[in-house]
Amino acid sequence: MTEQVAVAAVALGAFAQAATGMGFSLVAAPALIAAFGPHRGVPMVLVLAVLASLLPLSRDWRHARPRDAGRLLVPAVLGTPVAAWLLGAMDTRLLAVAAGCGVLVGVALLARGVRSSFLSSPAGAWLAGLGSAGLNVIGGVGGPPIGLYAANADWPARETRATLHAFFLVQNLVTAAVLGFVLPSWPAVAALVGGAVTGVALAPRLPARAARLGVLTVSCVGGLTLMGSALTT
């Protein structure tokens, strides 16, 4: 039954990823880790997340913002092996709770319309990229810092989705290469394809305001998930 729940979570996460540009790992990671354990579950999440970004990006790649994606990828890629080394022998529960609190505070501020020029600066991109690298190593959920950065940047909805797909595709490949690859089951892959196809079909009908709300909502869920998983283990 746990694996069936994980397969359903993969489908829902793939839909969220295709529709908003992020959300696969935030939705699917808790179920996959519960079903397969952290040592197999996290690498499996990363491999599936690559596919979840690849499918919608194959259609929307022309709308990606390469410079903005690269600005976030440089610190994320450089920070991934460092995070794996620093966090490998640590109890990451306290870090996950602190990170979840930070994400929730950021979401609340952005939802209230608070703007931050820092988040749009090179230093803000480095902070978002490094934070995403650490969260991806901890639990395969590197989305919230990047989602907050994108929500603050006010990119058009289609460009937001394409740029986030490009970022997460590369980031998850790098993180999987550092942590190791675990091949997912065929039912999980089939569920991912079904969810992604549905999300791609509905994404063009999603207004910019709804897309921004979706990114913030998924980021909020991610923050709560980080805290909940840490407090219950």
N, C-alpha and C positions, 0 to 999 in steps of 0.2 A: 504493500500500500504506500509506503514511503517513497518508493521509486516512481509510482504512478503520480503522486503529488509533485515530485520533482519534474517529471515530464510536462505536467500541466503548467508548472511555474516557468519552464523553458519557453513554452508557447506564449504565455502572457508577457514574459520579459522580451521576447523577440518582437512582439507587437509594439510594446512601449518603445523599444529601440528604434524601430523603423518609423514610428509616428512622430517621435520627438527628438531623435538623435542620441538618446541615452536611455538607460533604464534596464538593460538586459541583466547585468550582473546584480543590480540592486534587488531585482525581483527574484531571479533564479538562484543566486548564490546561497541564500539561507537554506533553501530546500535541497539543493545539490550537496551542500556540506553536511546537512542532517542525514541524507541518504547514504553518502559514500565516505564521510569523515573528512576532516580538513586536509589531510595529506593527499587524497585523491580528488576531493571535491573542488578545492581551489584551482588546481591545474586544469580540471575538466571545465570549470566555469570559464577560464581564460580561453581555451580552445573554442568553446561554443560562442564566446563573445566575439572572437575574430569573425566567425561566420555570420553572426548577427549584424555586424557592421558591414561586412563585405557585400551581402546581398542588396541592401538598399543603396550602398555607395556605387554599385555597378550601374545604377540608373542615374544617380544625382551627382556623380563626381565632378561634372562641369561647374556645379554651383559651390564647390568647396572653396575655402579661403586658404590657399597654401601657406601664405606668410603667417597668418594667425595660428594655423595648426602647427606650423614649425616652431613658432614662438613658445607654444606650450609643450611641444614634444621634446625640445632640447633638454629642459630640466627634468622632465619625466623619464626620458631614456637614461640620462646620466645618473639620476637618483635611484633608479630601480636596483641595480646591483649593490649600491651602497645601502639601501634600505634592507635588502635581503640579508646582507652581512650583519648590519646592526641589530635587526629585529629577529634574526634566526634563532638566537638562544634566549630571547626575552619572553616573558609573559606579556602578551600584547593586549590583555583585557583592559587595563587602565588606559592605554593609549587609544583603544577603540572607543571607550566611553568619552574621553576628552575630545577626540575627533568628532564623534557624534554630536556632542554639545556645541562645538564650533560650527558645524554644518547647520544645525538648527538655528543658531543665532544669526548666521549669515542669511539663511532663507527668510527669517522673520524680517530682517532689515530690508532686504530687496523687495519682499512682498509689500512692505509699507511704502515703497517708492524711494527709499534711501539710496542715493547714488554715491559711488566711491571712485574718485579719479585714480586712487591707488590700484584698484583692481584692473584698470585699463592700462596701467603703466607696465614697463618691462619687469619691474620688481614684483608687481602683482602677478604677472604671468609666471614668473619663476616660483613664487610661493604656491600658486595653484598647481603647477606641474609637479613640484616636489611633494606637495601634500597628496596629490593623486597617486604618485609613485608609491608612497608609503602605504596608503589605504589599499592599493592593488595587491601589494605584497602581503599585507595582513589578512585580507579576506576576499581579494578579487573584486573589490568595489571601489574603484578609483574615480567614479563619476561625480560625486557631489562638488568637489572643488572646481572641476572644469565646468559643471553646470552653472555654478554661481558666477564664474568668470563670463560665460557666454550670456547669461541673463543680464548681467551688468553692461555687456558690450552692445546690446540692442541691435544685433545683426538681423537681417530679414529671416523669416522662418525657414525658408528652403536652404539658405546659406548656413544657418545655424545647424540644421540637421546634417547637411553634407560635411561641414567642417568637423562636427563632433564624430561622425562616422569615421572620417579619415584619421582623426586623432586616436580614437579607441582601437581602430584596426591595428595601427602600428604599436601603440602602447601594449596591447594585450599580447601581440606577437613577441615583443621584447620580454615582457614579464614571464610568459610561458617558457621562453628560451632560458631564462634565468632559473625558474623554479622547476622546470621539467614538463614534458608534454604527457597528458593522459587522454587517450582517445575516448570520446563519449559513445554511448550506445546508439544504435540506429533509431530506436523510438525517440530519443532526445533530439537527434538531428532532424527527423521528420517533423516533430513538433515545432522545432525552431523555424524550419522552412515555411510551415503553414502560418505561424504567427507573423513572420517577416513579410510574407506575401500580402497578408491582410493589412498589416500596418503600412506597407508601401502604397497599397491601393487607396487607403484613407488619408494618407499624409497630405496630399495636395489640397484637400478640402478643409484642412485644419487652419483656422485664422492665426495670424501672428500672435495675438493676445492669448489665444488658447494654447499655442505652442509654448510660449513663455511660462504660462501657468503650469503646463505639463512638466516642463523641466524643473521648475521650483518644487512641484508636488513630488516628483520622483526623487529629487535631492532630499526633501524632507523625509520621505520614506526610508531613504538610504541612511540618513542620520539616526533615525529611530531603530533601524535594523542593526546598525553597528552597536548601539548602546544595548539593545535587547539581547543580541547574541553574546555580548561580553558579560552581561549580568547573569545570564542563565547557564553559563558554562563553568 
